[in-house]
């Protein structure tokens, strides 16, 4: 999708949430500062992520991706966030800075809608349903979307 493809993704006056905090995890905007921890999280969990609802093509994550390419990807996501074209959050274990997953919120093909994906690392697989439930409620309560596409758990 082109960077400016959905300039109307969220209204100009919408205050984009900077975090979601639960007893098990917290979400904060994904950025370059998460590179090493993000890379380690998904590289340790490739098969698990590929089996997660919403990642059906089996092409991501790419086990051959070098740290520099992952960093470029994180910078792209941070740029999308700054432009309000898409919102990617890292999922951090409660009380730590350990990356345990990721949430992607991008425009869907439905006007006013969002397409959402999330994954958790294999050694924290028990967080998949709580993350799905928390993000689903957050999207309904705190975001302006009229429709959300997010594969159920």
C-alpha positions in Angstrom: 0.0 0.0 0.0 1.3 3.5 -0.9 2.3 5.6 2.1 -0.5 8.1 1.4 -3.1 5.5 0.3 -5.3 6.0 3.3 -4.7 9.5 4.6 -8.2 9.3 6.2 -7.4 6.2 8.2 -8.1 8.0 11.5 -9.6 11.5 11.8 -7.2 14.4 12.2 -8.6 15.2 15.7 -8.3 11.6 16.9 -5.8 11.2 19.8 -4.0 8.0 18.9 -3.5 5.8 22.0 0.1 5.6 23.1 -0.3 2.4 25.2 -2.5 -0.4 26.4 -1.7 -1.8 29.8 -3.0 -5.0 31.3 -1.8 -7.2 34.1 0.0 -9.4 31.7 1.5 -7.1 29.1 1.7 -3.5 27.8 1.6 -2.2 24.3 3.7 0.8 23.2 4.5 2.1 19.7 7.1 -0.1 17.9 10.2 1.7 17.0 13.9 1.3 16.2 14.7 1.1 19.9 13.1 -2.4 19.9 15.2 -3.8 17.1 17.3 -6.3 19.0 14.5 -7.5 21.2 11.9 -7.6 18.4 14.3 -9.6 16.2 15.0 -12.1 19.0 11.3 -12.5 19.7 10.1 -13.3 16.2 13.2 -15.3 15.2 12.7 -17.6 18.2 9.0 -18.2 17.2 8.8 -18.4 13.4 6.8 -21.6 13.2 4.5 -20.4 16.0 3.9 -17.1 14.3 3.2 -18.7 11.0 0.6 -20.9 12.7 -1.1 -17.9 14.2 -4.5 -16.8 12.7 -3.9 -13.9 10.4 -0.5 -15.1 9.1 -1.6 -17.6 6.5 0.9 -17.2 3.7 3.9 -18.7 5.5 6.3 -16.1 4.0 6.7 -14.0 7.2 8.7 -14.0 9.2 11.7 -14.5 7.1 14.4 -16.4 9.1 17.1 -14.9 6.8 16.3 -11.3 7.7 19.4 -9.5 9.0 19.2 -7.0 11.9 19.7 -4.1 9.5 16.6 -5.1 7.5 14.6 -5.6 10.6 15.6 -2.1 11.8 14.5 -0.7 8.4 11.1 -2.4 8.9 10.8 -1.0 12.4 11.6 2.5 11.1 8.9 2.1 8.4 6.4 1.1 11.0 7.4 4.1 13.2 7.0 6.3 10.1 3.6 4.9 9.4 2.6 5.7 13.0 3.9 9.3 12.8 2.0 9.8 9.6 -1.1 8.1 11.1 -1.1 5.7 8.1 -0.9 2.6 10.3 -0.2 1.8 14.0 2.2 -1.0 15.1 2.7 -1.7 18.8 5.3 -3.9 20.4 3.9 -6.1 23.1 6.1 -6.1 26.3 5.9 -8.5 29.2 4.3 -6.8 32.2 7.0 -5.3 34.5 9.8 -5.8 31.9 11.0 -4.6 28.5 11.0 -8.1 27.1 9.3 -8.2 23.7 6.7 -10.9 23.7 4.7 -10.0 20.5 3.4 -7.3 18.1 0.1 -5.8 17.1 -0.4 -4.2 13.6 -3.4 -1.9 12.9 -3.6 -0.8 9.3 -6.4 0.3 7.0 -8.7 -2.4 5.6 -10.5 -2.4 2.3 -13.6 -1.3 4.1 -14.0 2.5 4.5 -13.6 3.4 8.1 -12.2 -0.1 8.8 -9.0 -1.5 10.2 -7.2 -4.8 9.5 -5.5 -6.1 12.6 -2.9 -8.8 13.1 -1.0 -9.9 16.2 1.5 -12.5 17.3 3.1 -13.6 20.5 6.4 -15.5 20.9 6.2 -19.3 21.2 7.3 -19.3 24.9 4.4 -17.0 25.8 1.8 -18.6 23.6 -0.7 -18.5 26.5 -0.8 -14.7 25.9 -2.4 -15.0 22.4 -6.0 -15.1 23.5 -5.6 -12.5 26.3 -3.9 -10.2 23.7 -6.6 -10.8 21.2 -9.3 -10.1 23.8 -7.6 -7.0 25.1 -6.9 -5.5 21.7 -10.4 -6.3 20.4 -12.0 -4.5 23.4 -9.5 -1.6 23.1 -10.3 -1.2 19.4 -14.0 -1.1 20.2 -13.7 1.3 23.1 -10.9 3.7 22.2 -10.6 3.7 18.4 -12.8 5.3 15.7 -13.1 2.3 13.4 -16.5 1.3 12.0 -15.3 -2.2 11.2 -12.4 -4.3 12.4 -11.0 -7.4 10.6 -9.0 -9.4 13.2 -8.8 -13.2 12.9 -10.4 -14.8 16.0 -8.5 -16.9 18.5 
